[in-house]
Amino acid sequence: MAYIFNEANITYSLKKSPVPEFSWHTSQKLSELVKSKHLNFSVSSIDPGKYSCPYHFHRNAEEIFVVLSGQAMLRTPKEFIELKEGDIIFFEIGPEGAHQLYNHTGEPFKYLDIRTEAGIDICEYPDSDKINIVQNNEIYERSTSVDYYKGEENVNERWKQR
């Protein structure tokens, strides 16, 4: 079955953060409406003077943006690029695929966001040194990482207690 989405049947909600620069409108997850097994997709719109989300990359999801209308600046690890209607942008897994959008114009910037769903995804935020277990929205600071065996001392005693 084919599912067709357009402005007549897509509803948006405003997503705000405690940091006023991060604010955008997003559709419901269209992929959930069609029960997609391997893709996660929605339409987002960024108001003038706002950012999409913190600069980040995915450890286990490829992502594609299709620009539907407007213009915005794209930050990547190597450069800033102005995006315009009709552009298709692919983000690979890992630090090379890091990205963030900023609407530097006076008009809304609208794009289709498509991500693969292949198990647990982890987002990493280089500017703020955070990691996010995406499906659970568990966010941690990387600086709190510990050695694999921390707290595993006295394993024999634990076995005896069981």
Backbone as CSV, one residue per row, in Angstrom:
resi,resn,N_x,N_y,N_z,CA_x,CA_y,CA_z,C_x,C_y,C_z
1,MET,0.846,-1.188,0.000,0.000,0.000,0.000,0.884,1.242,0.000
2,ALA,0.488,2.230,-0.722,1.203,3.506,-0.766,0.562,4.480,0.221
3,TYR,1.382,5.198,0.943,0.923,6.237,1.862,1.417,7.571,1.340
4,ILE,0.519,8.511,1.216,0.873,9.832,0.689,0.695,10.858,1.802
5,PHE,1.755,11.621,2.041,1.718,12.676,3.038,1.889,14.016,2.341
6,ASN,1.125,15.003,2.808,1.255,16.360,2.287,0.769,17.335,3.357
7,GLU,0.798,18.612,3.049,0.432,19.633,4.040,-1.006,19.479,4.553
8,ALA,-1.852,18.828,3.787,-3.243,18.658,4.211,-3.405,17.599,5.301
9,ASN,-2.461,16.646,5.381,-2.628,15.573,6.359,-1.453,15.421,7.338
10,ILE,-0.569,16.399,7.367,0.529,16.388,8.335,0.247,17.445,9.398
11,THR,0.324,17.041,10.653,0.167,18.009,11.743,1.525,18.201,12.419
12,TYR,1.752,19.416,12.892,3.035,19.777,13.493,2.832,20.181,14.950
13,SER,3.873,19.953,15.736,3.884,20.474,17.100,5.190,21.235,17.312
14,LEU,5.123,22.252,18.144,6.293,23.069,18.441,7.120,22.368,19.504
15,LYS,8.390,22.169,19.224,9.326,21.583,20.183,10.225,22.706,20.683
16,LYS,10.137,22.973,21.977,10.963,24.015,22.584,11.926,23.369,23.558
17,SER,13.018,24.065,23.796,13.976,23.598,24.792,14.187,24.701,25.807
18,PRO,14.845,24.402,26.914,15.159,25.451,27.889,16.139,26.479,27.325
19,VAL,16.842,26.097,26.248,17.738,27.018,25.551,16.943,27.585,24.373
20,PRO,16.586,28.877,24.403,15.644,29.416,23.414,16.107,29.332,21.958
21,GLU,17.395,29.185,21.714,17.871,29.091,20.330,17.460,27.791,19.655
22,PHE,17.153,26.765,20.463,16.732,25.475,19.914,15.211,25.388,19.972
23,SER,14.590,25.539,18.816,13.141,25.491,18.733,12.777,25.124,17.303
24,TRP,11.882,24.174,17.137,11.477,23.776,15.801,10.085,23.166,15.870
25,HIS,9.491,23.041,14.709,8.183,22.391,14.567,8.445,21.039,13.914
26,THR,7.809,20.008,14.425,7.996,18.695,13.821,6.651,17.999,13.677
27,SER,6.571,17.195,12.632,5.361,16.399,12.435,5.398,15.214,13.383
28,GLN,4.273,14.555,13.508,4.296,13.278,14.190,5.259,12.389,13.409
29,LYS,5.760,11.323,14.030,6.649,10.419,13.298,5.814,9.712,12.236
30,LEU,5.998,10.123,11.008,5.212,9.549,9.915,5.502,8.059,9.779
31,SER,6.727,7.669,10.112,7.092,6.251,10.042,6.247,5.403,10.992
32,GLU,5.842,5.958,12.122,4.983,5.213,13.048,3.571,5.056,12.490
33,LEU,3.103,6.056,11.752,1.758,5.971,11.166,1.643,4.836,10.162
34,VAL,2.754,4.547,9.485,2.737,3.491,8.473,3.388,2.204,8.974
35,LYS,3.808,2.213,10.244,4.446,1.048,10.870,5.698,0.604,10.111
36,SER,6.544,1.581,9.767,7.797,1.286,9.077,8.705,0.444,9.965
37,LYS,9.368,-0.526,9.364,10.246,-1.426,10.122,11.688,-0.948,10.170
38,HIS,12.141,-0.205,9.162,13.558,0.125,9.079,13.854,1.608,8.870
39,LEU,12.830,2.416,8.746,13.035,3.850,8.549,12.279,4.631,9.614
40,ASN,12.867,5.735,10.006,12.215,6.685,10.909,12.174,7.989,10.125
41,PHE,10.981,8.553,9.893,10.935,9.789,9.115,9.835,10.719,9.591
42,SER,10.133,12.000,9.463,9.200,13.060,9.843,9.581,14.316,9.076
43,VAL,8.714,15.310,9.133,8.989,16.603,8.512,9.210,17.608,9.632
44,SER,10.253,18.409,9.507,10.557,19.436,10.503,10.636,20.794,9.833
45,SER,10.369,21.816,10.625,10.462,23.196,10.150,11.176,24.011,11.226
46,ILE,12.164,24.784,10.786,12.928,25.624,11.708,12.569,27.074,11.430
47,ASP,12.159,27.784,12.464,11.826,29.199,12.327,13.087,30.036,12.136
48,PRO,12.941,31.242,11.596,14.090,32.133,11.429,14.828,32.359,12.749
49,GLY,16.161,32.343,12.673,16.987,32.607,13.838,17.090,31.456,14.820
50,LYS,16.621,30.261,14.456,16.643,29.111,15.362,17.529,27.984,14.814
51,TYR,17.970,27.126,15.735,18.773,25.947,15.399,17.895,24.700,15.472
52,SER,18.284,23.676,14.720,17.523,22.425,14.707,17.677,21.679,16.017
53,CYS,18.867,21.433,16.419,19.184,20.682,17.628,20.686,20.832,17.848
54,PRO,21.197,20.379,18.970,22.649,20.482,19.168,23.433,19.716,18.100
55,TYR,24.625,20.202,17.815,25.553,19.567,16.876,25.788,18.130,17.343
56,HIS,25.571,17.153,16.443,25.636,15.753,16.841,25.930,14.838,15.665
57,PHE,26.249,13.590,16.010,26.324,12.530,15.001,25.745,11.256,15.612
58,HIS,25.400,10.325,14.730,24.808,9.054,15.140,25.852,7.953,15.032
59,ARG,25.838,7.045,15.978,26.745,5.901,15.937,26.143,4.708,15.198
60,ASN,24.800,4.685,15.037,24.188,3.518,14.399,22.967,3.899,13.560
61,ALA,23.016,5.070,12.939,21.910,5.461,12.055,22.443,6.373,10.958
62,GLU,22.118,6.023,9.738,22.380,6.936,8.633,21.189,7.878,8.554
63,GLU,21.429,9.066,8.018,20.351,10.063,7.980,20.399,10.815,6.653
64,ILE,19.211,11.168,6.171,19.079,11.959,4.945,18.110,13.095,5.228
65,PHE,18.471,14.291,4.802,17.564,15.437,4.813,17.221,15.763,3.367
66,VAL,15.943,16.018,3.103,15.485,16.507,1.805,14.868,17.880,2.072
67,VAL,15.469,18.919,1.506,14.985,20.280,1.752,13.718,20.512,0.936
68,LEU,12.615,20.802,1.636,11.325,21.019,0.989,11.098,22.486,0.652
69,SER,11.556,23.390,1.534,11.414,24.825,1.250,12.352,25.613,2.162
70,GLY,12.724,26.785,1.679,13.561,27.686,2.466,15.046,27.442,2.296
71,GLN,15.814,28.133,3.125,17.270,28.026,3.130,17.739,27.959,4.577
72,ALA,18.874,27.280,4.776,19.470,27.200,6.109,20.952,26.915,5.949
73,MET,21.701,27.176,7.013,23.119,26.848,7.035,23.281,25.488,7.708
74,LEU,24.108,24.649,7.104,24.430,23.342,7.630,25.855,23.376,8.166
75,ARG,26.026,23.005,9.413,27.365,22.857,9.996,27.765,21.401,9.891
76,THR,28.953,21.142,9.360,29.526,19.802,9.302,30.905,19.870,9.958
77,PRO,31.586,18.742,10.113,32.911,18.798,10.730,33.917,19.644,9.950
78,LYS,33.716,19.812,8.657,34.701,20.507,7.824,34.290,21.887,7.359
79,GLU,32.968,22.183,7.309,32.561,23.458,6.716,31.126,23.806,7.063
80,PHE,30.753,25.015,6.676,29.368,25.479,6.739,28.885,25.573,5.295
81,ILE,27.695,25.051,5.031,27.158,25.002,3.671,25.743,25.552,3.696
82,GLU,25.413,26.424,2.751,24.038,26.914,2.661,23.199,25.904,1.890
83,LEU,22.096,25.482,2.498,21.165,24.545,1.871,19.995,25.307,1.280
84,LYS,19.434,24.749,0.207,18.278,25.376,-0.435,17.306,24.307,-0.893
85,GLU,16.111,24.748,-1.245,15.050,23.849,-1.689,15.551,22.888,-2.751
86,GLY,15.227,21.606,-2.568,15.617,20.576,-3.526,16.896,19.841,-3.149
87,ASP,17.694,20.392,-2.225,18.925,19.715,-1.814,18.601,18.426,-1.061
88,ILE,19.432,17.414,-1.267,19.354,16.142,-0.553,20.711,15.942,0.104
89,ILE,20.711,15.753,1.417,21.952,15.669,2.163,21.999,14.332,2.882
90,PHE,23.093,13.597,2.708,23.297,12.309,3.368,24.320,12.472,4.480
91,PHE,24.017,11.915,5.661,24.932,11.935,6.797,25.316,10.498,7.130
92,GLU,26.603,10.225,7.056,27.081,8.881,7.374,27.160,8.671,8.879
93,ILE,27.320,7.443,9.272,27.485,7.076,10.675,28.856,7.546,11.151
94,GLY,28.906,8.052,12.382,30.178,8.419,12.984,30.473,9.901,12.923
95,PRO,31.614,10.324,13.468,31.966,11.739,13.565,31.967,12.489,12.228
96,GLU,32.264,11.783,11.139,32.268,12.433,9.826,30.871,12.889,9.412
97,GLY,29.836,12.295,10.007,28.455,12.643,9.688,27.840,13.657,10.640
98,ALA,28.653,14.303,11.477,28.118,15.276,12.444,27.443,16.434,11.705
99,HIS,26.365,16.961,12.320,25.620,18.019,11.642,24.757,18.828,12.599
100,GLN,24.413,20.034,12.136,23.480,20.930,12.828,22.990,21.939,11.793
101,LEU,21.725,22.322,11.913,21.132,23.308,11.011,20.857,24.608,11.750
102,TYR,21.005,25.724,11.041,20.650,27.040,11.569,19.907,27.796,10.476
103,ASN,18.717,28.294,10.807,17.951,29.079,9.840,18.384,30.536,9.959
104,HIS,19.199,30.959,9.019,19.754,32.317,9.006,18.901,33.294,8.187
105,THR,17.737,32.857,7.742,16.909,33.695,6.872,15.685,34.209,7.643
106,GLY,14.841,34.929,6.935,13.607,35.450,7.520,12.393,34.580,7.258
107,GLU,12.596,33.424,6.616,11.495,32.511,6.275,11.709,31.152,6.929
108,PRO,10.637,30.387,7.169,10.809,29.042,7.727,11.614,28.138,6.785
109,PHE,12.319,27.198,7.378,13.092,26.203,6.632,12.474,24.842,6.919
110,LYS,12.004,24.152,5.877,11.280,22.885,6.059,12.025,21.757,5.348
111,TYR,12.146,20.618,6.056,12.856,19.486,5.467,12.283,18.156,5.945
112,LEU,12.456,17.157,5.115,12.102,15.781,5.434,13.342,15.142,6.045
113,ASP,13.191,14.541,7.216,14.293,13.894,7.938,14.041,12.388,7.919
114,ILE,14.967,11.640,7.322,14.844,10.190,7.195,16.064,9.548,7.852
115,ARG,15.818,8.598,8.790,16.902,7.897,9.472,16.661,6.395,9.407
116,THR,17.746,5.656,9.328,17.618,4.207,9.395,17.373,3.786,10.836
117,GLU,16.685,2.683,11.014,16.449,2.075,12.324,17.067,0.689,12.265
118,ALA,18.236,0.548,12.870,18.938,-0.741,12.833,19.451,-1.078,14.219
119,GLY,18.550,-1.185,15.160,18.948,-1.467,16.532,19.106,-0.186,17.328
120,ILE,19.838,-0.284,18.420,20.036,0.850,19.319,20.942,1.889,18.658
121,ASP,20.524,3.146,18.697,21.347,4.243,18.179,21.849,5.073,19.357
122,ILE,23.057,5.534,19.217,23.681,6.429,20.186,24.022,7.713,19.446
123,CYS,23.589,8.847,19.989,23.993,10.149,19.449,25.117,10.681,20.315
124,GLU,26.074,11.301,19.681,27.167,11.930,20.403,27.160,13.419,20.078
125,TYR,27.369,14.249,21.097,27.322,15.704,20.974,28.703,16.279,21.273
126,PRO,29.530,16.503,20.246,30.911,16.946,20.467,31.039,18.282,21.207
127,ASP,30.138,19.226,20.997,30.248,20.541,21.647,30.048,20.469,23.156
128,SER,29.177,19.567,23.602,28.827,19.508,25.023,29.286,18.222,25.699
129,ASP,30.024,17.369,24.968,30.609,16.152,25.530,29.561,15.224,26.127
130,LYS,28.423,15.059,25.415,27.348,14.181,25.889,27.156,13.021,24.922
131,ILE,26.542,11.968,25.457,26.059,10.872,24.617,24.602,10.624,24.989
132,ASN,23.831,10.150,24.020,22.405,9.929,24.207,22.058,8.549,23.657
133,ILE,21.530,7.690,24.517,20.977,6.421,24.045,19.593,6.784,23.520
134,VAL,19.483,6.915,22.217,18.351,7.587,21.578,17.005,6.967,21.929
135,GLN,16.870,5.663,21.814,15.565,5.037,22.018,15.035,5.274,23.430
136,ASN,15.929,5.404,24.412,15.517,5.623,25.799,15.662,7.076,26.224
137,ASN,16.241,7.896,25.368,16.555,9.294,25.682,17.332,9.402,27.007
138,GLU,18.306,8.510,27.160,19.203,8.535,28.318,20.443,9.322,27.906
139,ILE,20.697,10.441,28.583,21.794,11.320,28.205,22.820,11.376,29.325
140,TYR,24.087,11.179,28.956,25.185,11.156,29.909,26.328,12.019,29.410
141,GLU,27.119,12.518,30.348,28.338,13.223,29.964,29.439,12.193,29.747
142,ARG,30.156,12.324,28.652,31.222,11.374,28.343,32.331,11.406,29.387
143,SER,32.536,12.566,30.006,33.614,12.691,30.987,33.395,11.797,32.204
144,THR,32.186,11.243,32.363,31.924,10.347,33.486,32.172,8.885,33.117
145,SER,32.746,8.642,31.956,33.007,7.257,31.569,34.005,6.638,32.543
146,VAL,33.873,5.358,32.754,34.698,4.645,33.721,35.303,3.412,33.063
147,ASP,36.268,2.828,33.737,36.884,1.603,33.274,35.866,0.461,33.293
148,TYR,35.970,-0.434,32.357,35.051,-1.562,32.223,34.932,-2.370,33.519
149,TYR,36.032,-2.530,34.247,36.022,-3.354,35.447,35.806,-2.581,36.742
150,LYS,35.520,-1.299,36.671,35.265,-0.510,37.888,34.071,-1.116,38.636
151,GLY,34.244,-1.318,39.927,33.165,-1.855,40.747,32.993,-3.362,40.661
152,GLU,33.853,-4.033,39.912,33.726,-5.484,39.738,34.659,-6.259,40.668
153,GLU,35.333,-5.549,41.580,36.220,-6.216,42.521,35.395,-7.167,43.394
154,ASN,36.056,-8.116,43.991,35.437,-9.070,44.924,34.314,-9.891,44.288
155,VAL,34.513,-10.279,43.063,33.486,-11.057,42.369,33.228,-12.382,43.095
156,ASN,34.278,-12.968,43.681,34.074,-14.232,44.420,33.115,-14.052,45.575
157,GLU,33.218,-12.947,46.283,32.333,-12.680,47.424,30.877,-12.537,46.973
158,ARG,30.663,-11.900,45.857,29.287,-11.733,45.349,28.676,-13.093,45.012
159,TRP,29.470,-13.956,44.438,28.977,-15.288,44.086,28.601,-16.053,45.343
160,LYS,29.415,-15.905,46.366,29.141,-16.636,47.615,27.855,-16.131,48.269
161,GLN,27.576,-14.828,48.117,26.375,-14.238,48.712,25.099,-14.681,48.004
162,ARG,25.196,-15.139,46.828,24.025,-15.528,46.055,23.657,-16.937,46.422
